[in-house]
Amino acid sequence: MEDHDTGAGASAVGMSGASPTEPAGPSAGRFSRHAGAHAKHADNQGENQKGKTRKRRKRRRGRKVFARDANGAIPHAAPAANPASRMPEPAPIVPQPRLPVSSVPRPTQHELPVFAALDLGTNNCRLLVAVPGRHGQFRVIDAFSRIVRLGEGLSASGRLGQAAMDRAVEALKVCGEKLRNRKIRKARLIATEACRSAENGVEFLERVEREAGLKLEIIDRQTEARLAVSGCGSLVERDTRGVVLFDIGGGSSEIALIDLTRGQRSPRLANHIVSWTSLPVGVVSLAERFGGRTVTRETFSAMVDDVAMRLKAFDGRDRLAHVLASPQFHLLGTSGTVTTLAGVHLDLERYDRRRVDGLWMDRMSVDRMVEKLIGWDFQQRVANPCIGADRADLVLAGCAILEAIRGVWPSERLRVADRGLREGILSELMADDGVWRHDGRRA
């Protein structure tokens, strides 16, 4: 099961082409064969050319021919050619002078350091490999994403299932090969809610280390919230006063309140978090409890109410009350739920990250898309190219979590982010390594 988050195309760094003066393998052979064919063709037409040659000689008789010598002077005209004499041999072709080319090879470009981030969640296994770019940015050179549903059945049994673990290990083996094929300066490999809450989570990660050769760390919920914020920093504009960022996952949902009205804005958006929470509910766990294939309006309302009750227990929910009415306040969603809504909103024939990441949706557009999805049955959801069979039973649970969040923090604008933990990991790894250092200061 492949996720529609495929990452950016990986272009090779420092790739050089063959020299234009060298024959290009089979092409040289083709040119040689063509040359032989032209020579044979010329021999066969020799008789036809003789008549034309005689006519040219007749026209040339008595005509003076001038040529410059090596010094550029024009010598005295040569006497007219004797008609009975043979045609002179053609003058050798002197090649035109070419610009000098240094024989010293050009210095190779400084090799950029490579960083990697892996996120094993309740629903997805995702990897990004990147090199630093301009200040605060990076360029993805390899990516991998697959829906593994590691948390399938976890809410009922409290343990990771055998089939789910097998799927995750196979995906992690692919990630391991990708990492071993590159010279990685720094990497961070994390596991989130499924491994955090499962009784056999640590045991599973020991298996991953044995079979895939990867050592993953289970991060806490606060770290997860901070990384989600770090990954979305560039989507928060300079004039923004406040943001509620949410990451609807498979087994948990992280929410961070970001206040940008106090003091000077830091390059690290996570430094402006004034309150955060992690709800122990995500699209997989909610769909398993209430049902994801057949969702009536009553079922949907029950899911919204369940999440809303959890949000009422969040003590720091009012920390942005002073900016909620401002046009410079907005929601920022980083999850499959909001990217799916954006794809349906754009009526995409195929999911396109370039059109979705950073998209603004107004309140009425979000209302319309949620209402549309509630009205679709399971097969209609499967048929939509931005949902598909892998998300059709989860998307309405995600919409219910979104509606509960919008109920607490109403906003006229929602910005969609097709990015999250991996991008946050890469940003922090590169900043800590000093790759964007300027004037002796770190980013």
BELVEN-V844950 format. One record per pair of residues at least 6 apart in sequence whose ideal C-beta (glycine too) atoms are under 7 Angstrom apart, sorted by the first residue. I is the first residue (numbers start at 0). J is the second residue. Records with the same first field share a line. If there is no record, write none. Layout:
I: J / J
This chain:
0: 145 / 146 / 389
1: 145
2: 123 / 144 / 145 / 146
3: 350
4: 125 / 144 / 352 / 417
5: 142 / 144
6: 127 / 139 / 142 / 144
7: 139 / 142
9: 139 / 140 / 141
12: 111 / 130 / 140
13: 107 / 108
17: 23
60: 82
61: 79
63: 76
64: 77
65: 73 / 76
67: 73
68: 74
111: 130 / 131
112: 130 / 131 / 184 / 434
113: 128 / 130 / 181 / 182 / 183 / 184
114: 129 / 184 / 185 / 186 / 425 / 428 / 429
115: 126 / 127 / 128 / 178 / 183 / 186
116: 127 / 187 / 421 / 424 / 425
117: 126 / 174 / 188 / 189
118: 125 / 189 / 420 / 421
119: 149 / 167 / 190 / 215
120: 191 / 193 / 248 / 249
121: 149 / 150 / 191 / 192 / 193 / 248 / 249 / 250 / 281 / 283
122: 146 / 148 / 150 / 249 / 282 / 283
123: 144 / 146 / 147
124: 145 / 147 / 167 / 170 / 171
125: 143 / 144 / 421
126: 142 / 143 / 174 / 177
127: 139 / 142 / 421 / 425
128: 140 / 141 / 177 / 181
129: 137 / 138 / 139 / 140 / 425
130: 137 / 138 / 140
131: 137 / 429 / 434 / 435
132: 138
134: 435 / 437 / 442
135: 233 / 266 / 435 / 442
137: 425 / 429
141: 177
143: 173 / 174 / 177
145: 170
146: 389
147: 163 / 166 / 167 / 170
148: 163 / 166 / 283
149: 159 / 163 / 167 / 193
150: 193 / 249 / 250 / 283
151: 160 / 163 / 283
152: 160
153: 159 / 193 / 196 / 197 / 250
154: 284 / 287 / 288
155: 287
157: 197 / 198
158: 197 / 198 / 199
159: 193 / 197 / 199 / 200 / 203
164: 203
168: 206 / 207 / 210 / 211
171: 207 / 211 / 213
172: 210 / 211
174: 213
175: 211 / 212 / 213
178: 186
185: 428 / 432
187: 424 / 428
188: 213 / 214 / 215 / 216
189: 215 / 216 / 218 / 420
190: 204 / 215 / 217
191: 218 / 223 / 248
192: 248 / 250 / 251 / 281
193: 250
194: 200 / 203 / 204 / 217
195: 217
196: 250
200: 217
204: 215
207: 213 / 215
208: 214
220: 251 / 253 / 277
221: 275
223: 253 / 277 / 420
224: 253 / 255 / 275 / 277
225: 269 / 272
226: 420 / 423 / 424
227: 244 / 246 / 253 / 255 / 333 / 419 / 420 / 423
228: 244 / 255 / 257 / 268 / 269 / 272 / 423
229: 267 / 268 / 269 / 423 / 426 / 427
230: 333 / 418 / 419 / 420 / 421 / 422 / 423 / 426
231: 244 / 331 / 333 / 416 / 418
232: 268 / 426
234: 331 / 357 / 414 / 416
235: 242 / 268 / 331
238: 327
239: 259 / 327
240: 259 / 260 / 322 / 325 / 327 / 328
241: 257 / 258 / 259 / 260 / 319 / 322 / 325 / 328
242: 257 / 329 / 331
243: 254 / 256 / 319 / 330 / 408
244: 255 / 257 / 331 / 333
245: 252 / 253 / 254 / 332 / 404
246: 252 / 253 / 333 / 334 / 419
247: 281 / 282 / 334 / 336 / 397 / 400 / 401
248: 281 / 334
249: 281 / 282 / 283
250: 281 / 283 / 284
251: 277 / 278 / 279 / 280 / 281
252: 278 / 280 / 281 / 400
253: 277
254: 275 / 276 / 404
255: 272 / 275
256: 272 / 273 / 274 / 275 / 315 / 318 / 319
257: 268 / 271 / 272
258: 271 / 273 / 318 / 319
259: 271
260: 322
265: 271
266: 442
273: 318
274: 315 / 318
276: 313
278: 306 / 309
280: 306 / 309
282: 336 / 393 / 396 / 397
283: 393
285: 302 / 396 / 399 / 400
286: 392 / 393 / 396
289: 298 / 301 / 302
290: 298
291: 392 / 393 / 395 / 396
292: 377 / 392
293: 377
294: 395
296: 373
299: 373 / 395 / 399
302: 396 / 399
303: 399 / 402 / 403
306: 399 / 400 / 403
307: 403 / 406
310: 316 / 403 / 407
316: 407
322: 328
323: 408
328: 410
329: 410 / 412 / 413 / 414
330: 408 / 410 / 413
331: 414 / 416
332: 413 / 415 / 416
333: 416 / 418 / 419
334: 397
335: 390 / 397
336: 394 / 397 / 398 / 401
337: 401 / 415
338: 355 / 415 / 417
339: 385 / 386 / 390 / 394
340: 365 / 368
341: 355 / 358 / 360 / 415
342: 350 / 355 / 385
343: 368 / 371 / 383 / 385
344: 360 / 364 / 368
345: 354
347: 354 / 384 / 385
348: 384
349: 384
350: 384 / 385
352: 417
355: 415 / 417
356: 416 / 417 / 418
357: 414
358: 415
359: 412 / 414
360: 413 / 415
361: 411 / 412
362: 411
365: 413
369: 398 / 402
372: 380 / 394 / 395 / 398
373: 395
377: 391
380: 386 / 391 / 394
381: 387 / 388 / 391
386: 394
429: 435
430: 441 / 442
433: 441
435: 442
